[in-house]
Each structure stands twice: as structure tokens, then as C-alpha cells.
Amino acid sequence: MLKGPKLDEEEIRRIVRQALEEDVGAGDITSLWTVDEDKWASGTIFANEKGIVAGIEVARVVFEAVDKRTRFEARIADGEAVKAKTAVARITGPARAILTAERTALNFLQRMSGIATLTAKYVEAVKGTKARILDTRKTTPGLRALEKYAVRKGGGQNHRFGLYDMVLIKENHIRAAGGIVQAIAKARQASEAQKGRALLAVRENIKIEVEVRSPEEVRQALSAGADRIMLDNMEEEQIRKAVDVIRSSGEDIEIEASGGIKLENVRQIAETGVDFISVGALTHSAPALDMSLLMEETDPSDVMVEEQILSGLKTRAFGRKVYCYGQIRSTQEVAIRLASAGTEEGTLVVAEKQTHGRGRLGRTWESSEGHGIYASLILRPRISPSEAWRITACAALSIAKAIRQGTGLEVRLKWPNDLLINTRKVCGVLTDVTTESNRVKSLILGFGINVNQTREDFSEDLRETATSLYIETGNRYSRIRLLQDILETIERNYAPLRNGTPCSVTT
């Protein structure tokens, strides 16, 4: 169990495995009996109210644990604030798997996001004071790691994780030990005696905190040398006086307020000058953030995944190694990084959607999710930089040929890299060249093709200048098959160009 900013992957898997065993048991009989095995679907998880999201990675593990073919693409990162109706994640995969995983994934997401959201409200309420919001051990059994992580994502801090990493002497300990002074003395003595032994291997310099409920107990805790004093269930004025007493002692002692603290009074408590405010409600009473998953059917043969792209591909090298993404900033950016790391020629990067796709001269390329082809191909031609334009032209003409053969449409090249149908743009080609010793070291060929977009899928300012194969013909096309045809055509026409020999492409 880790206390850092990230969750331990093995811890997540253990918790998820237990949750799925509880929910799925011998099988999801509703989905098994009502949904065909070969049916694929896509689904979007929405936040139905504003809040702070937490649990994205846990949800991903849930879907992948049910079926490894499921693709989970986060739209929001843990700790981000969302408005109502915000898409949090997109899932594509076998419909049965999505339905089976849905409730467990949402349970984690809603629970953790609810904790993060409530924590953020407390943190905002004390903003501008020195007080830091802490959680407690009042967590759901078995879920402490997740719930304390959610507190951190809401801007709070974690108190002790368990009974092993901090001494917290509470009322019953005090009674059993014979008093505050005796309890602290015994803890201090044992701490010194245990140094270097296995019991304390989890943490060095363990602090001793004591819970006090009256001015007299404050004085006892001070005299006994507590590292932190918890002011438990005190009224605001009592807290203020206790803080004055502790500060005036000159000792470097942390002060924590706890008990009876709500959003309505946390600001007043923070203004007393305490260092910490611990709130059990963060984890034991946080309302779940309202979320839901909306699903629609997907053609499994037209999802940009490796097995579909490779199935029936007739190239020698192009596309044989492929990196597939759901949503990504830019396929070109990923391909450039891969090329600089030495990835072989023919490696393909594809995505269902780009958030920062670009065209020539830095222009933005719109990429409607699941409707187009957004790809980048790594090439390593043995040519001079001045000859790189030939490859751009060859690729554009090869794409035009593949489109014409697949649709019957006449496609025209607008020099140097736009493909038009009836004066409207259907495809753009982009090349990024890296040179070394006046030779091309790598050439990244990027292309975006509008395949199945409707007019409404384009932003208003592009509806008069852009088109798609669907708009032009009224037919929907397999993006996988078209991508395969394009890779095969480019590879065939690129072969002579690779060594500097001109080639002709008939469209």
C-alpha cells in the first residue's frame, strides 16, 4: 500500500479481482444469455454532476480484467474538476465485457470521485489559512488505499494509514495506560527500544500524537512531550485557547482539531490557528458522484486495433508493427518519438481520435472520433532532404488511388498535399523530416482521411470546405479495409523512391 501520488498497480488488481469475484461470481448470466458473443460496442462514462474525478485507473483495470480486448481511454485525469454531462472515459470492446464490468467500474469511480469532491469542498473552505485537511482511518474495509488516494486527489492529505505508522493515543489508551503522561512515556520508551527492529521498519522517527479533551489534558500532553496534540470535540473558543497555550509554550508541536467538524464550521476552526483538521466524513459519509455509462453498438471489424489491421494486410513491412490508440494528442508526435528511438521502417501509429492533430503549416486537423483514418507511418528512405517532396507526392497519389478503387470517386491532388473531391478536402498529408549529414534519417508520413463523417461531424467553419467519403456517396466504408489498401499501395509505390529512383503513380 503506497502513500505517494500514484496507486500501486498490484494493489489495484487485488482489490478489483475481489470486487469482480463478488459481483460476477460464476458469470454474468444476463449478458451471457441476452447478448451475442461476437457483438462489439462502445460506451462513454459521463459525470452527471460537477465534481472532482478520481478512480480512472481503477476503472481501466476493471474493464481490462473482464476482457483484455477492451480498450479504455480516459478523457479526464484523476484530480480534474468536471461539469455535469462531461465525458470521463470511452470504452470499446466486446459488448458482454462492457456490460459485465460496468457496475463495478462505476462503483469505484463514483465512490472515489465522491470522496475527492467532498475533500475539495473542505480544502476550498479553509483556503487562505494554514490548516490542512486530513482524512482518518474511518474507511471502507479493504478499500483504504483507494479512498485515501481519492482524498489526495481532492487536495487533502492523509493521516496515518494504519496502526503501524504513527502512535495516536486516544481516550481508551489513556485509561488503559493510567493517564496521558504515563501513556506518552511508555510510547516514547518503547519507540526508543524498538529502533531498527522489524516493527518500525515501515517508518523511521515515528511521531507520537495524543488526543485531549480539556485544558488540563492539553497541559499534560505538553509536559509529557507529545509531537502532535489532537484537540478532540472542542468548541471553537476552547480550540482557540488551547492553540494559544500550546504556541506560548515555545515547543514545536503540531496541533490537530478533530470531531464535530463540518463544512459549515470548518473555516472557523481553521482560523483558530490549528495546523491540521481531520474529518472522518471524507471517507465514511461522502456521497457518490453521479455517473453513468451510455453504450452503443460498434462494428468490431472497423475498430482501429492491431488484430483487425493485421488481419488480411498484404504488405511486407508497412503496418506490420502498429501502435493503436483510442484518443491521443497526435499520431505524428508519437511516430516522431518512436523514430528518434530507432523504431524500424514501416511502423504505423493510428488513433480513433486526435486532440491536437495538425496539417501543413501548423494548421489544425479535425479528427472526429471513430469516423476517419488518422495515421502516421515511419519511413527511412536513402535520399537527400531535397528529394523528400517526392515521397509526399507519392503518398498523396497512392491514397487517391486507393480511395478511387474503393469508392469509384474521382480524387484530385491539390499541390502539394491535399486531396479534394469536388473542390472539398477529403484528405491531408503531412511529412516531418529528420536529417543527418545531409541525408534523410527518418521521414514521418502523416495522413488524415475523412471516411464516414456526416456534415454535422464537422465544425461549422469547415462544412463548406471539407467532405467525407460518406457525404459524397451516401455509403459507409470500412476504415480498416481502406487503411490496408492505402498501406499496400504506398508500399508498392515507395519501393523505388526509397533509393532515390523516380516512380510514377497512376490514379
Buried (B, 14 or more C-beta within 10 A) or exposed (E): EEEEEEBEEEBBBEBBEEBBEEBBEEEBEEBEEEBEEEEBBBBBBBBBBBBBBBBBBBBBBBBBBBBEBBBBBBBBEBBBBBEEEBEBBBBBBBBBBBBBBBBBBBBBBBBBBBBBBBBBBBBEBBEEBEBBBBBBBBBEEEBBBBBBBBBBBBBBBBBBBEEEBBBBBEEEBBEEBEEBBBBBBBBBEEBEEEEEEEEBEEEEEBBBBBBBBEEEBBBBBBEBBBBBBBBBEBEEEBBBBBBEEBEEEEEEBBBBBBBEBEEEEBBBBBBBBBBBBBBBBBBBEBEBBBBEBEBEEBBBEBBBBBEBBBEEBEBEEBBBBBBBBBBBBBBBBBBBEBBEEEBEBBBBBBBBBBEEBBBBEEEEBBBBBBBBBBBBBBBBBEBEBEBBBBBBBBBBBBBBBBBBEBBEBEBEBEEEBBBBBEEBBBBBBBBBBBEEEEEBBBBBBBBBBBBBBEEEBBEEEBBEEBBBBBBBEEEBBBBBBBBBBBBBBBBBBBEEBBEEEEBEBEB
